[in-house]
């Protein structure tokens, strides 16, 4: 059962969601086994919760710390026995703590993981080949641009025009599943669609990196496609890419969340070093576009990263369309170019 502090943070986050999304998220949570539910809540808090700065208070006495620890042990023990002897009561208690009605249902802003007892695999025996790529308009190169000759880079413009709600394996070898593809976020003021924005950024990035000498492959060149996240990852794997860069412009439940964030896989041969690389990528892009770096998160939440962990894979969130400042920044004409220059500098390091 999640700790009370995590429950409080989670309730703060979902209280800011629209009512229909609250209902969908709740349903998904209710359907998960307790262990998966705890992991989901922990990941959700890690992704979206921004700790409020509080004035420092007096230090706790040693006796208070010990007492709190003992109380926590008692609570954990009670929760365990409640679950063992009466699962239904545990679920009802969980519902009550979240302040949700019993027969409501939700998904998170990202498109939540669905856990089930039956493993359903959707192998890609013949992966979707990269579509024919139109030649993008050449973009000017900075005088000090890096030489990226010899590098193979696969760029994935996140999302697509029409969602595909069929499920596919989210984490290789597990029963975790997610929707094959979604349409993404929408600008809070501009109304810009994430799937259109990410393709625009990817086209500029492709042109710039090719100007630096790299071989660049896009997973899609149109918005009206149907390419699942596994199929996108497979394009990077099949082409033996040196780098796999996924471009996103997310939506967060808290409209105050703003900045550049990078997600990297928590598995694979690069898992021990890719965390620091992702931090560098976030800082480089944030500085280039005049934003704030929100750092890096090493996670197994994203299908496209999990299935490409044999490649140096990065999910680059250039900003949050749910934030009015980021929405305006991401829709400025020169921002895609600045992102391209920053990414080239990162790749050239």
Rosetta blueprint (number, residue, H / E / L):
1 X L
2 X L
3 X L
4 X H
5 X H
6 X H
7 X H
8 X H
9 X H
10 X H
11 X H
12 X H
13 X H
14 X H
15 X L
16 X L
17 X L
18 X L
19 X H
20 X H
21 X H
22 X H
23 X H
24 X H
25 X H
26 X H
27 X H
28 X H
29 X H
30 X H
31 X H
32 X L
33 X L
34 X H
35 X H
36 X H
37 X H
38 X H
39 X H
40 X H
41 X H
42 X H
43 X H
44 X H
45 X H
46 X H
47 X H
48 X H
49 X L
50 X L
51 X L
52 X L
53 X L
54 X L
55 X L
56 X L
57 X L
58 X L
59 X L
60 X L
61 X L
62 X H
63 X H
64 X H
65 X H
66 X H
67 X H
68 X H
69 X H
70 X H
71 X H
72 X H
73 X H
74 X H
75 X H
76 X H
77 X H
78 X H
79 X H
80 X H
81 X H
82 X H
83 X H
84 X H
85 X H
86 X L
87 X H
88 X H
89 X H
90 X H
91 X H
92 X H
93 X H
94 X H
95 X H
96 X H
97 X H
98 X H
99 X L
100 X L
101 X L
102 X L
103 X L
104 X L
105 X L
106 X E
107 X L
108 X L
109 X L
110 X L
111 X L
112 X L
113 X L
114 X E
115 X L
116 X L
117 X L
118 X L
119 X L
120 X L
121 X L
122 X L
123 X L
124 X L
125 X L
126 X L
127 X L
128 X L
129 X L
130 X L
131 X L
132 X L
133 X L
134 X L
135 X L
136 X L
137 X L
138 X L
139 X L
140 X L
141 X L
142 X L
143 X L
144 X L
145 X L
146 X L
147 X L
148 X L
149 X L
150 X L
151 X L
152 X E
153 X E
154 X E
155 X E
156 X E
157 X E
158 X L
159 X L
160 X L
161 X L
162 X L
163 X L
164 X E
165 X E
166 X E
167 X E
168 X E
169 X E
170 X L
171 X L
172 X L
173 X L
174 X L
175 X L
176 X L
177 X E
178 X E
179 X E
180 X E
181 X E
182 X L
183 X L
184 X L
185 X L
186 X E
187 X L
188 X L
189 X L
190 X L
191 X L
192 X L
193 X E
194 X H
195 X H
196 X H
197 X H
198 X H
199 X H
200 X H
201 X H
202 X H
203 X H
204 X H
205 X H
206 X H
207 X H
208 X H
209 X H
210 X H
211 X H
212 X L
213 X L
214 X L
215 X E
216 X E
217 X E
218 X E
219 X L
220 X L
221 X L
222 X L
223 X L
224 X L
225 X L
226 X L
227 X L
228 X L
229 X H
230 X H
231 X H
232 X H
233 X H
234 X H
235 X H
236 X H
237 X H
238 X H
239 X L
240 X L
241 X L
242 X L
243 X E
244 X E
245 X E
246 X E
247 X E
248 X E
249 X E
250 X E
251 X L
252 X L
253 X L
254 X L
255 X L
256 X L
257 X L
258 X L
259 X L
260 X E
261 X E
262 X E
263 X E
264 X E
265 X E
266 X L
267 X L
268 X L
269 X L
270 X L
271 X L
272 X L
273 X L
274 X H
275 X H
276 X H
277 X H
278 X H
279 X H
280 X H
281 X H
282 X H
283 X H
284 X H
285 X H
286 X H
287 X H
288 X H
289 X H
290 X L
291 X L
292 X L
293 X E
294 X E
295 X E
296 X E
297 X E
298 X E
299 X E
300 X L
301 X L
302 X L
303 X H
304 X H
305 X H
306 X H
307 X L
308 X L
309 X L
310 X L
311 X L
312 X E
313 X E
314 X E
315 X E
316 X E
317 X E
318 X E
319 X E
320 X E
321 X L
322 X L
323 X L
324 X H
325 X H
326 X H
327 X H
328 X H
329 X H
330 X H
331 X L
332 X L
333 X L
334 X L
335 X H
336 X H
337 X H
338 X H
339 X H
340 X H
341 X H
342 X H
343 X H
344 X H
345 X H
346 X H
347 X H
348 X H
349 X L
